[in-house]
Amino acid sequence: MSNLLFGHKNLYINGQLNPATNNTTFEVICPGTEKIIATISWATKEDTLKTLKSAQEGFENWSQLPISERVSWMSKLRSKLLEKADTLRTAIVHEMGKTWEGSEEDITSITNSLQFYADEIQKIEDLDIKDKEGTHKHTVIKQPLGVAVAFLAYNFPLLNLGFKLGPALAAGCSIILKPSEFSPISAYLIGEICEEINFPKGVINVICGDLENVGIPLCESTIPQLITMIGSTKTAQKLIEQSSKTSIKQYSMECGGNAPFIVCEDANLENAINIGSILKTANTGQICVAPNRFYVHESVIDTFISGMKAKFENTKVGFGKENKPDMGPLANKASVTRMVNTVAKAIAQGGEIITGGKAINTPGYFFEPTAIKINNPKAEILTHEVFGPIALIVPFKTKEEVLQWANNTDAGLASYVFTENNETQKYFSEKLAFGEVQINGVKYDIYLPHGGIKNSGIGVDCSEFALEDYLIRKRISIQL
């Protein structure tokens, strides 16, 4: 019996938990302690091919079930997830380094997704199109797309999984879940839960492995009809390139961001400082919609910097439910190195450290909440997504110049504006080139569409619109 905190976790294929065919395992490291907390079965190419076959057979059965039966199974899974919420949250805390409070969002998101899409699929109706000549009857119906493959990022293990699982199951698709190797335990626990409740075989599959044995075979197979992902833009490009070699597929991808956070001269500074500091320290800044570039009007920048400095310096950094930290570690050692390099580059480009700027010399992948003032709005450092607890703060004079700076990025996911002026709100709402413009606050929920433009993605997660990615439209025309 393993003495590891979470023991050993097996692949979930065709309704059963099994080791990899060659018994290869992968060690999962806790970012808060740098200790091994679990081993997972590390899939071979043979396992991947079995998974694809399982998902195809699962789709053929699942897609034929009445919607009421699919909804019933989704409800059963949701109930079991809620029953095991503490176990799942504990896994997330240890595999990702999240705070206990932060782990709740993952559970809420996956369970809300199952409920929301169970409700939404029952609202789908056929569409009748009037024939202009009166010679035909035309109806557009919606049917399940097919097998979906979901590549998941490490930052929100079950939130990301839930955003894909809910609409896939509701639409009648089977799904192959490929979690990140940095946070796979909670996804493997989903497989255990599915086996426990005897979820229909092949509908949900959970595997993890390397690019050669898992990633490429999943993409190159002609079985998947949808490749969906949450991750970096570079990863999305590779997946699209690899998967398009053998067949035409659908894509739904939420990619990286480079969110501007614009604070105007008439902004409620207390509100902007509070939200800005929370968004940079929540999940240790490892959020695709976290603000990257803080553009603050020159008349209020000193007050804003002072407020952010105080917030960051009062942030308790640590690990574990019992320690009650405000911010946990980064997900892996490479992320710490990236933060160190980001600070060095910012300084080389004229940046001034306000607070923080260093890795914390303790076991675990910890980094100080950091604020850096950047006086050159064209500094190269502003073109990269930070994905960590570093705020780059830039002064501006006019809304016209800050709009140009904010839009000068290939990314187009989230953006934030703080102003009390209605005309200024309208100006930025219309002209910011981002999939989301949030004004004077932040709101995310399963019923609100979440997606980017430009290099930040294709399609959306959440809302009724996400369901469309898992359905095909079929026109039926009958001559009268």
Secondary structure, DSSP 8 states (H G I E B T S, - for coil): ---STT-EE-EEETTEEE--TT--EEEEE-TTT--EEEEEE---HHHHHHHHHHHHHHHHHHTTS-HHHHHHHHHHHHHHHHHTHHHHHHHHHHHH---HHHHHHHHHHHHHHHHHHHHHGGG---EEE--TTSSEEEEEEEEE--EEEEE--SSSHHHHHHHHHHHHHHHT--EEEE--TTS-HHHHHHHHHHHHTT--TTTEEE----IIIIIHHHHH-SSEEEEEEES-HHHHHHHHHHHTTTS--EEEEE----EEEEE-TTS-HHHHHHHHHHHHHGGGG--TTSEEEEEEETTTHHHHHHHHHHHHHT--B--SGGG--SB---SSHHHHHHHHHHHHHHHHTT-EEEE--SB-SSSS--B--EEEE---TT-GGGGS---SSEEEEEEES-HHHHHHHHH-SS--SEEEEE-S-HHHHHHHHHH--SSEEEESS----TTS-B--SGGGEES-BSHHHHHGGGEEEEEEEEE-
